[in-house]
Amino acid sequence: MKYLRRLFWLALAIAASIALALAAIVQPFVSPRATHPPAADPQRLLADVRHLSVELYPRSYDQFETIDRAARFIHEELRLTGARVSYQDVSVEGVVYRNVIARFGPEHGPVRVFGAHYDSFADVGQGSDDPRGYSPKTHTPGADDNASGVAGLLELARMLGRGEQTRPIELVAYTLEEPPHFRSEHMGSAWHARALRQAGREVEFMLSLEMIGHFSDRRGSQHYPVHGMHRLYSERGDFVALVGRMGDFGATRRIKATMAGAGDLPVRSINAPPLLVQGVDFSDHLSYWHEGYPALMVTDTSFLRTDTYHQASDTYDKLDYARMAKVVQAVYAVSQQP
């Protein structure tokens, strides 16, 4: 009997540990906090993604003229919202690239940062037989990655510009997120995060918009980096994911509740160590972790949902702009949360 009791308590302890681990990773019992944000414009999102991925193709680090044109386009669109807009120089290997920063609300106080990188992937080492020195074979259009995030940032700015903001908010379009500078101190987001730290700014949270345009209702369309994760989430790519590290568990719960309450788009979340789950740190939020700031990624899960990642097939006509607008609507709700 004593042996059975021990087995019972051991099984109970294991079950409790598993339950706590699941709660820490997926936040299953977050109650949506209902809000009524204005609707984002799907047609404006489509127009911006198309412009960035077609007229401003390619936006890669080796095509300086075009990537600079993209920065100027973003600057002008942000200026038209009424934001205070400026460039931040990003000097790498003798070339000066530029972040674009739009500020809303007061100058002082804890700042909420929303960012998206505007550069696109290029396999420069592969070479190109095109006389221009680039083609979709080597330089991707980058519609989902990450014209979608930039279009979302621009639409968020328009929504913010329609009302008075009572909290400091910074929207940042980053340069140099893609290789060869990926995950390095040269990323535009690393420059921005370091500048905030050097200025002694308090960051309430940072939210990275990283690929927000692919959705699918087809069963089996969603994949995961760890076997069995589909049992905790969904087999369909019909949700937007909120991704963070274990230390940002509280921020994840609060932001998830706000996003889930802003509309009918399902919101899933994960807090996990990068060594355990591949992709948790695969965007600009990583730069803010390095500076000790709370930071999360909003994403359609990228290569876990689509085969267009870093391919010539990453074109604007493959994105779901109605659901992308719902993502932006949810992010706007986060910008306004108490």
Buried (B, 14 or more C-beta within 10 A) or exposed (E): EEEEEEEEEEEEEEEEEEEEEEBBBBBEEBEBBEBEBEEBBBEBBBBBBBBBBEEBBBBBBBBEEBBBBBBEBBBEBBBEBBBEBEBBEBEBEEEEBBBBBBBBBEEEEEBBBBBBBBBBBBBBEEEBEEEEBBEBBBBBBBBBBBBBBBBBBBBBBBBBBEEEBEBBBBBBBBBBBBBBBBBEEBBBBBBBBBBBBEEEBEBBBBBBBBBBBBBBEEEEBBBBBEEEBBEBBBBBBBBBBBBBBEEBBEBBBBBBBBBBBBBEBBBBBBBBEEEEBBBBBBBBBBBBBBBEBBBBBBBBBBBBBBEBBBBEBBBBEEBBBEBBBBBBBBBBBBBBBE
